[in-house]
Amino acid sequence: MSTPTLAPPPPAPARLPPPPKRRPGEKVIEAALLACGLLSILITVSIVVIVLTGTAEFVVNPAISDRLLACAALFGVGTTAGVAALRRRRRAEAGGLFALAALAALVAAALVRSAPFAVNPFFSLKAFLFGTDDPNEEVILQRFGIVSYLCGTLLVAVIAALVALPLGLTAAIYLSEYAGPRTRNVVKPTLELLAGIPTVVYGYFALTTVTPFLALFVPGLNQPFNQLAGGVVVGVMILPLVASLSEDAIRAVPRALREGSYALGANQFETSVRVVVPAALSGILASFVLALSRAVGETMAVTLACGAKPQLTLDPREGLATMTSFIVNKTQGDVRYGTPDFNSLYAMAAVLFFLTLSMNFFAQWVLRRYRQVYQ
Amino acid sequence: VSTASPVGAAPTPRTRLSDLLSGAADTGYRAFAVRAALVLTCALTADLLAAAAVRWLALPGGLDKLGFLAVCGGFGAAVTAVFQKGAEASTRLLTGSFNAAFYALTAVVLLALCPGEEDLAVGVAVHAAALAVLLPLAFNVSRPLTTRAFATFAFAATYFGLAMLVVFFTSIAVKVSDWFRAMPALVEKENRKLREKAENQYSAAVWDKTAEMLRDFAPEVKQFGPPRRWYRQRSTWPADTLKEWDETRAGQFKDLEIKGQEWRLEAEKLVRPEPTPAHLVKHFLTERPGDKPAQAGIMPALVGSLYIGLLTVLFALPLGVGAAVFLEEYQQNNRLARFIQVNINNLAGVPSIIYGILGAAVFVDALFKRLHSEYYWIADRNLLAGGLTLALLTLPVVIVSAQEAIRAVPSSLRHAALALGATRWQTIWRVVLPASLPGVLTGIILAVSRALGEAAPLVMFGAILYTSDPPGLFSRFSVLPMQIYYWTGLAEPGWLDNAAMASAVLVGLVLVLNGFAIWYRHRMAQKVRW
């Protein structure tokens, strides 16, 4: 199942001749269809409002508001900059500024989350930036920090990337350059089946099969929860995404480029790696970023495979809670609804949302910026 | 990783440093030596810089590796950027990111292996040396060997995915066969327990009555202590007492025996017949999730999942197709339409758990919680809210696939319809949509199969793990992925086997849908030729 977000923007359709007549119902239909389209904006706006409101409640509860105002201002400036750049139709610049705005929002959300920490009389910038305190235990002390959760997510994403990116890219090259059409027609849909398997089943797979298997080779592997199994399983999950999207991008490279390369004496490998891949680089990189954003947002497999213990380490043999599993565990546990402890999940969701959003923006920006248009 | 200038570039008369480093000039030992020396220097510098930075910041354990990652990665990227000034931007981006990743990851892996202070120097040296050997080697292998090696690796990479699929299915199959093997014994045990319970109940009742009769029969029994002791010493009773007792006793236990028979029959009703595989599966599919692995079934979860799939189609299909029609047929390519398009693309990448937060806030807190207090029969976290949430989650997928399908309809069809005097809406409704139906259907099937497999958004709804009734539209509910999550979280062998069985059901369901969609798309792609 390929995510269709990479589909190239439609070629401008041939201008249709104006319809001969308009029946009275047409206006209503058009309005209804527009409403369907606007729904997507409504969804985004409500997500942003909800996560930010929850975050605000989380912050206001320990009675702090000037920091929140500062964050909102920061977010506003970033967004305005992005919008202003969009209006000037400088696409590259707009993309960059939008990424900046998203980054500003990310920082804002992180600030918001750590704001109670910042009013601590012993506040220091270093402690804030690298604050490692776990919200679960430190809520009474009014100290928060998401670095340990970020570490968990980062570790899973890096391991998944190590599994999925090289394998996915080479599989894409193999499918489009080396394999025959029959092999491709069988192998590609079969690979896509991997992406269709429910993530909770992947979590079960990691817990009961991958971890015991890895424990045979990796000394000191923490059982049953460890980041390694979670990362490997997430990597397998996003492998078809990378392979499929990269294959689409590689196949879009025109034949003439390959034939030119062969004519100059390059062999199949050189043609693939030095001509075709650079020509399709925008699509490949975008598929990488999309796959990583999927890995960052992956929830159930990671929750089952990596456990719920927040700790600060980059050792993949340990089991670290990730940002998503933090949210799951907050809702599953017996945390009272509406307490700062509960509302911290909104702050985490805000960070997660803006993180994946900026990654998606980055992917689209790469796609636009480095796209090579062939005849 | 190739960092060469495009194939066919004229050979440069003088070998420049950048060519040596990037591998554009790839002959001779001199180039190799120079490259090795350069990489060694760069790696050493990077490591020392990173070590200095980390030491200066005095980061806590774990974060020091993060610092190494950042500094080494950045340095690797910078070095690549500097030495490949002439190359294409895309090539620089690719090699830069690969170099950065390679630098940083080897640094972290090596440092993870040498945690101590004095080991740090060793780690840095090993890292630099490894880089110095590995990076130039990557450019210096002979041409046919590289080609062959790459072809093999690419082949292996492709079939690695398929192998993982096979491993996955095998592992599920093994667990399911475990379930089939373990379950009969568990069922027998349960049966035995049920029968024993009935027997115990009967004998306890018999004894109660006997004790009561004993008390009436011989008040002096108290001097022997509890009746049980006296009764046990029946052999020492005088003969006439014993005879009298038997007479008293005769006929008194008739109704109790009838009752015991009833108990046994009741137990027999609960006792499951001989656990053949077919019976086990039937039981698993039609029973409620009880509190014992042997008795548990997935009926409410299965029904909930089917409902969710249905609701997803119901809500996502009209909205998604409507949005797609608007974007493809009505949009004037204006700012609004472009913004909607970008927004949809981004929504497709939002993590599913965020949709759960959205659903919990909008449908549960804002809507059904209020209705719940007014109409008691509407639960706050009900099936409808779950279905709506998953419809929102799958909406972008539906929209984009419907857009692609509509885009694939050639404009000649539209022109022909318009030329015949149809209005725009008539054209869309009678020509474009029927022509794009296969693509739209494929998209919705994939969306449903995704909705069936999603548990993360529904986690936000909380506490829906224990339902035992098949859900109605406004009642609390459970779905298969949640059931699997719950059972897996219990982490006991019996429950894990049950989770495997439920996984098999879920995977079967999803794969049938996915397979159908893929087959249908393939068939239509062959059939339709515009």
Interface residues (C-beta under 8 A of the other chain):
Chain A: M1 T3 P4 T5 A7 P9 P10 A12 P13 A14 L16 P17 P19 P20 K21 R22 R23 G25 E26 I29 E30 A32 L33 L34 A35 C36 G37 L38 L39 S40 I41 I43 T44 S46 I47 I50 V51 G54 K126 F130 T132 V147 C151 L154 V158 L162 P166 L167 G168 T170 A171 I173 Y174 L175 Y178 A179 N185 V187 P189 T190 L191 E192 L193 L194 G196 I197 P198 T199 V200 V201 G203 Y204 F205 L207 T208 T209 P224 V236 L239 P240 A243 S261 L264 A266 N267 Q268 F269 E270 T271 S272 V273 R274 V275 V277 P278 L281 S282 L285 L290 S293 R294 V296 G297 E298 T299 M300 T303 L304 Q311 L312 T313 L314 D315 T324 I327 V328 T331 Q332 L345 Y346 A349 L352 F353 T356 L357 M359 N360 F361 A363 Q364 Y370 Q372
Chain B: S2 A4 P6 V7 G8 L57 L59 P60 G61 G62 L63 K65 L66 L69 E88 A89 S90 T91 L93 L94 L105 V108 A112 R143 T146 T147 F150 A151 F153 A154 F155 A157 T158 F160 G161 L162 M164 L165 V167 F168 S171 I172 K175 P318 L319 G320 G322 A323 V325 F326 L327 E328 Y330 N333 A337 F339 I340 Q341 V342 N343 I344 N345 N346 L347 A348 G349 V350 P351 S352 I353 I354 Y355 I357 L358 A361 V362 L392 L395 P396 V397 I399 V400 S401 Q403 E404 R407 S411 R414 H415 L418 G421 T423 R424 W425 L446 S449 R450 L452 G453 E454 A455 A456 V459 M460 G462 P481 I484 Y485 T488 G489 A491 L496 A499 A500 S503 L506 V507 V510 L511 N514 G515 I518 H522
